[in-house]
């Protein structure tokens, strides 16, 4: 039996799958996702966070429209993005859209501020 593979542009319905792909890409080389460290103690997991980032179009490393999805028999099995980082910085998150991400997650101002501070500590203040 032959497998049917096809590629297509990603859509908003692919956000949960793209979040998983983004998460997996964040694991090497330590088999640990840095988002988990930034989210520690705030009640948000890495996958829901990444979904909110995609919904808010806050990723510097590719948004939904930048992805191609590979399907096998109609089910997504892989994805890849081709994009040009925006001029804000080359870090993974567009901090100028953090409030939009926080709104998607129903974060308080306190949780948002703690995340912001941790993000700057990890990625540096000179973005």
Residue frames relative to the residue before (quaternion, step in Angstrom):
aa qw qx qy qz dx dy dz
X 1.0000 0.0000 0.0000 0.0000 0.00 0.00 0.00
X 0.3180 -0.7661 0.5348 0.1609 3.54 -0.85 1.01
X 0.3718 -0.7185 0.5472 0.2145 3.54 -1.03 0.86
X 0.2948 -0.7506 0.5673 0.1671 3.55 -1.00 0.84
X 0.0489 -0.7883 0.6133 -0.0086 3.58 -0.66 1.16
X 0.0936 0.7767 -0.6214 0.0436 3.54 -1.08 0.72
X 0.2930 -0.7270 0.5890 0.1965 3.54 -1.23 0.49
X 0.0173 0.7749 -0.6315 0.0223 3.50 -1.26 0.58
X 0.5808 -0.5456 0.4593 0.3925 3.55 -1.28 0.30
X 0.4917 -0.6479 0.4965 0.3031 3.57 -1.06 0.74
X 0.1666 -0.7540 0.6277 0.0990 3.54 -1.28 0.56
X 0.7013 -0.4600 0.3183 0.4419 3.57 -1.23 0.18
X 0.5964 0.5622 -0.3757 0.4326 3.61 1.11 -0.46
X 0.6299 0.5364 -0.3233 0.4592 3.61 1.27 -0.31
X 0.3895 0.7642 -0.4655 0.2179 3.63 1.20 -0.19
X 0.6615 0.4833 -0.3545 0.4508 3.70 0.75 -0.74
X 0.6521 0.4993 -0.3136 0.4766 3.61 0.99 -0.78
X 0.6606 0.5042 -0.3112 0.4610 3.60 0.92 -0.87
X 0.6060 0.5441 -0.3518 0.4615 3.59 1.08 -0.69
X 0.6479 0.5069 -0.3161 0.4726 3.60 0.99 -0.81
X 0.6421 0.5176 -0.3167 0.4686 3.58 0.98 -0.85
X 0.6505 0.5111 -0.3032 0.4730 3.59 0.95 -0.93
X 0.6381 0.5318 -0.3144 0.4595 3.57 0.96 -0.89
X 0.6714 0.4985 -0.2935 0.4632 3.58 0.84 -0.99
X 0.6595 0.5112 -0.3052 0.4589 3.57 1.01 -0.81
X 0.6618 0.5187 -0.2952 0.4537 3.60 1.20 -0.52
X 0.5539 0.6671 -0.3726 0.3306 3.61 1.21 -0.32
X 0.6847 0.4721 -0.3334 0.4440 3.67 0.77 -0.82
X 0.6517 -0.1377 -0.7374 -0.1126 1.64 -2.24 1.07
X 0.6414 0.5783 -0.3099 0.3977 3.60 1.24 -0.22
X 0.3905 -0.7215 0.4681 0.3284 3.59 1.31 0.00
X 0.6190 0.4651 -0.3423 0.5323 3.53 1.10 0.87
X 0.3434 -0.7534 0.5287 0.1873 3.57 -0.86 0.96
X 0.4614 -0.7081 0.4650 0.2637 3.59 -0.73 1.07
X 0.5607 0.6015 -0.4015 0.4032 3.63 1.12 -0.51
X 0.6124 0.5680 -0.3534 0.4213 3.59 1.04 -0.74
X 0.6356 0.5195 -0.3294 0.4665 3.59 1.03 -0.73
X 0.6834 0.4924 -0.2847 0.4577 3.57 0.96 -0.88
X 0.7239 0.4371 -0.2241 0.4845 3.57 1.13 -0.66
X 0.3897 0.7640 -0.4561 0.2377 3.58 1.28 -0.21
X 0.8513 0.1927 -0.1591 0.4613 3.53 -0.96 0.99
X 0.6641 0.5207 -0.3347 0.4193 3.63 1.16 -0.07
X 0.5679 -0.6498 0.3622 0.3523 3.60 1.27 0.17
X 0.6398 0.4920 -0.3302 0.4894 3.59 1.26 0.11
X 0.3252 -0.7377 0.5614 0.1865 3.55 -0.88 0.96
X 0.6743 -0.5105 0.3531 0.4001 3.55 -1.26 0.36
X 0.6745 0.5056 -0.3203 0.4323 3.62 0.87 -0.84
X 0.6679 0.4604 -0.3283 0.4839 3.67 0.82 -0.77
X 0.6114 0.5448 -0.3498 0.4550 3.59 1.07 -0.69
X 0.6856 0.4805 -0.2877 0.4651 3.59 0.85 -0.96
X 0.6022 0.5351 -0.3602 0.4704 3.59 1.06 -0.63
X 0.6585 0.5018 -0.3064 0.4698 3.59 0.97 -0.86
X 0.6138 0.5396 -0.3425 0.4634 3.59 1.05 -0.73
X 0.6680 0.4826 -0.3026 0.4789 3.60 0.94 -0.86
X 0.6485 0.5163 -0.3241 0.4558 3.61 0.95 -0.82
X 0.7160 0.4363 -0.2380 0.4902 3.59 1.05 -0.80
X 0.3413 -0.7497 0.4829 0.2971 3.60 1.32 -0.14
X 0.3865 0.7600 -0.4237 0.3060 3.53 1.09 0.87
X 0.5054 0.6444 -0.4353 0.3739 3.59 1.20 0.25
X 0.3258 -0.7233 0.5758 0.1978 3.55 -0.97 0.86
X 0.7079 0.4678 -0.2452 0.4690 3.56 1.22 -0.41
X 0.7765 -0.2948 0.1406 0.5389 3.58 1.17 0.57
X 0.1605 -0.7656 0.6186 0.0740 3.54 -0.87 1.02
X 0.7826 -0.3654 0.2113 0.4576 3.56 -1.29 0.23
X 0.7144 0.4780 -0.2723 0.4325 3.59 0.76 -1.01
X 0.6155 0.5567 -0.3408 0.4417 3.60 1.26 -0.23
X 0.6591 0.5553 -0.2886 0.4171 3.58 1.24 -0.40
X 0.1949 -0.6808 0.6877 0.1599 3.46 -1.37 0.56
X 0.2169 -0.7641 0.5981 0.1070 3.54 -1.03 0.85
X 0.2458 -0.7306 0.6201 0.1458 3.54 -1.03 0.88
X 0.1155 -0.7975 0.5912 0.0346 3.56 -0.81 1.08
X 0.1527 -0.7347 0.6534 0.0997 3.51 -1.20 0.71
X 0.8306 -0.0967 0.0038 0.5484 3.55 -0.56 1.19
X 0.7496 -0.4363 0.2017 0.4551 3.56 0.96 0.94
X 0.6705 0.4578 -0.3021 0.4996 3.61 1.27 0.01
X 0.4773 -0.6766 0.4666 0.3110 3.63 -0.90 0.85
X 0.0829 -0.8101 0.5803 0.0132 3.55 -0.95 0.95
X 0.7919 0.0249 -0.0056 0.6101 3.59 1.22 -0.36
X 0.0384 -0.7764 0.6280 0.0380 3.53 -1.30 0.36
X 0.0324 -0.7746 0.6316 0.0084 3.52 -1.23 0.58
X 0.2445 -0.7701 0.5743 0.1320 3.54 -1.12 0.71
X 0.1106 -0.7257 0.6732 0.0891 3.49 -1.23 0.69
X 0.1939 0.7981 -0.5332 0.2030 3.57 -0.43 1.17
X 0.3143 -0.6834 0.6141 0.2390 3.51 -1.37 0.18
X 0.4433 -0.6965 0.4806 0.2954 3.61 -0.63 1.03
X 0.5026 -0.6430 0.4756 0.3283 3.55 -1.08 0.69
X 0.6528 -0.5537 0.3640 0.3671 3.55 -1.26 0.21
X 0.4602 0.6978 -0.4482 0.3169 3.59 1.24 -0.17
X 0.7013 -0.3439 0.2521 0.5712 3.56 0.86 -1.02
X 0.5083 -0.6506 0.4721 0.3088 3.55 -1.30 0.03
X 0.4225 0.6829 -0.4725 0.3632 3.58 1.26 0.30
X 0.6678 -0.5678 0.2994 0.3768 3.63 -1.13 0.44
X 0.7846 0.3185 -0.1488 0.5107 3.61 1.05 -0.67
X 0.3607 -0.6854 0.5852 0.2403 3.56 -1.05 0.81
X 0.3043 -0.7986 0.4947 0.1582 3.56 -0.12 1.30
X 0.5801 0.5855 -0.3803 0.4196 3.61 1.12 -0.50
X 0.7240 0.3840 -0.2350 0.5226 3.61 1.26 -0.34
X 0.3221 0.7737 -0.4935 0.2326 3.60 1.23 0.27
X 0.6285 0.5332 -0.3528 0.4430 3.62 0.96 -0.71
X 0.6273 0.5225 -0.3312 0.4731 3.60 1.08 -0.67
X 0.6288 0.5113 -0.3184 0.4917 3.58 1.04 -0.80
X 0.6567 0.5201 -0.3008 0.4558 3.58 0.91 -0.96
X 0.6397 0.5183 -0.3266 0.4643 3.60 1.00 -0.76
X 0.6189 0.5425 -0.3360 0.4580 3.61 1.03 -0.77
X 0.7489 0.3975 -0.1900 0.4950 3.56 1.08 -0.83
X 0.3803 -0.7381 0.4636 0.3094 3.59 1.32 -0.10
X 0.2483 0.7794 -0.5301 0.2234 3.56 0.99 0.86
X 0.4590 -0.6314 0.5472 0.3020 3.52 -1.23 0.55
X 0.6559 -0.4819 0.3860 0.4342 3.56 -1.28 0.16
X 0.6233 0.5515 -0.3374 0.4399 3.58 1.06 -0.74
X 0.6672 0.4835 -0.3036 0.4784 3.61 0.88 -0.92
X 0.6404 0.5262 -0.3213 0.4580 3.58 0.98 -0.84
X 0.6648 0.5027 -0.2999 0.4640 3.60 0.94 -0.87
X 0.6421 0.5096 -0.3286 0.4690 3.59 0.97 -0.80
X 0.6423 0.5104 -0.3215 0.4728 3.59 0.93 -0.87
X 0.6363 0.5423 -0.3200 0.4457 3.58 0.90 -0.96
X 0.6783 0.4918 -0.2892 0.4631 3.59 0.84 -0.98
X 0.6592 0.5014 -0.3085 0.4679 3.59 0.93 -0.87
X 0.6291 0.5397 -0.3289 0.4526 3.57 1.01 -0.86
X 0.6733 0.4844 -0.2986 0.4720 3.59 0.90 -0.88
X 0.6226 0.5340 -0.3452 0.4561 3.59 1.04 -0.72
X 0.6992 0.4683 -0.2776 0.4634 3.59 0.94 -0.86
X 0.8009 0.3230 -0.1458 0.4827 3.57 0.80 -1.02
X 0.5398 -0.6349 0.3972 0.3843 3.59 1.26 -0.14
X 0.5271 -0.6725 0.4374 0.2804 3.53 -1.15 0.63
X 0.6780 0.4533 -0.2940 0.4984 3.59 1.18 -0.40
X 0.0542 -0.8566 0.5131 0.0023 3.54 0.37 1.28
